[in-house]
Amino acid sequence: MSRGKKLDIFIGADIDDGWSEVQSTRKTNIASEIITPEKHFLHFAKEKRRGKTVTLVGEFQISQEDANATLKMLKKKLGCGGKYQDGWMEFQGELKEKIRPLLVAAGFRLKQGH
């Protein structure tokens, strides 16, 4: 390539189309009805985020205040970080076996095999 020539690369985007709304990547719809802990059927999922393991528990259908209180209690007993988002509780680390008895003691039910 000689000096003075510009490289013309076409990526495929057209700026004149305007901006489009980015759709949320939410896994599930947030349920509007609130049910008691005894009627929940929670299950576990494990994901890798930035090379770290995250344990997901859900889907919860409780009020935001109850979810935050439950999350705070679980994080304190487990000694880990976490958050409540879109009806799912996320905990840092692989904690499935430690979370199970705490959720059962809180009155939640788990699906068979989880």
C-alpha positions in Angstrom: 0.0 0.0 0.0 1.4 3.3 -1.0 1.5 6.3 1.2 -1.4 8.7 0.7 -4.1 6.1 -0.1 -6.9 5.6 2.4 -8.2 2.2 3.1 -12.0 1.9 2.3 -13.6 -0.8 4.4 -17.4 -1.4 4.1 -18.7 -2.9 7.3 -22.3 -3.2 6.3 -23.9 -0.6 8.5 -25.9 2.2 7.0 -25.9 5.3 9.2 -28.8 6.9 7.3 -31.2 4.2 8.6 -31.5 6.0 12.0 -31.4 4.6 15.4 -33.3 1.5 16.4 -34.4 0.5 19.9 -32.3 -2.2 21.5 -34.6 -5.0 22.7 -34.0 -6.3 26.3 -32.3 -9.7 26.6 -34.6 -10.6 29.6 -34.8 -14.3 30.0 -38.4 -14.4 31.2 -41.3 -12.1 31.7 -41.8 -10.7 35.2 -44.9 -12.2 36.6 -47.4 -9.7 37.9 -49.1 -12.0 40.4 -47.5 -12.6 43.8 -47.6 -16.1 45.2 -46.6 -17.6 48.6 -43.3 -19.3 49.1 -44.9 -22.7 49.4 -46.3 -22.5 45.9 -42.9 -21.7 44.3 -41.1 -24.3 42.2 -37.6 -23.0 42.0 -34.8 -24.4 40.0 -31.1 -23.7 39.7 -28.9 -22.7 36.8 -25.2 -22.2 36.5 -23.6 -19.6 34.1 -20.1 -18.3 33.4 -19.7 -14.6 33.5 -16.4 -13.1 32.8 -14.8 -16.4 33.6 -16.5 -16.7 37.0 -19.3 -19.0 38.0 -22.7 -17.5 38.9 -25.5 -19.6 40.5 -29.0 -18.5 39.4 -32.1 -19.4 41.4 -35.6 -18.7 40.2 -38.1 -17.8 39.1 -39.4 -15.9 42.2 -42.9 -14.4 42.2 -42.7 -12.4 45.4 -42.8 -8.7 46.1 -39.6 -6.6 45.6 -39.4 -6.0 49.4 -39.7 -9.7 50.2 -37.2 -10.6 47.5 -34.6 -8.1 48.8 -35.1 -9.3 52.4 -34.7 -13.0 51.3 -31.6 -12.1 49.2 -30.0 -10.2 52.1 -30.6 -13.1 54.4 -29.1 -15.6 51.9 -26.1 -13.5 51.1 -25.4 -13.0 54.8 -25.6 -16.7 55.6 -23.5 -17.7 52.5 -20.9 -14.9 52.8 -21.1 -14.1 49.1 -22.3 -11.3 46.8 -25.4 -11.4 44.7 -28.4 -9.5 43.3 -32.1 -9.8 42.4 -33.0 -9.1 38.8 -36.0 -10.0 36.7 -37.3 -12.5 39.2 -34.0 -14.4 39.5 -31.5 -14.3 42.3 -27.9 -14.4 41.2 -25.1 -15.5 43.6 -21.4 -15.3 43.0 -19.8 -18.7 43.0 -21.1 -22.3 42.7 -23.3 -22.5 45.7 -26.2 -24.8 44.7 -25.7 -27.3 47.6 -25.4 -24.5 50.2 -28.4 -22.5 49.0 -30.8 -25.5 48.8 -31.3 -26.1 52.6 -31.6 -22.3 53.2 -34.4 -22.0 50.7 -36.2 -25.1 52.1 -35.9 -23.6 55.6 -37.4 -20.3 54.3 -40.4 -22.3 53.0 -39.6 -22.4 49.2 -40.0 -25.6 47.2 -37.5 -26.8 44.6 -38.2 -28.8 41.4 -37.2 -32.5 41.5 -33.6 -33.0 40.6 -32.6 -29.5 41.3 
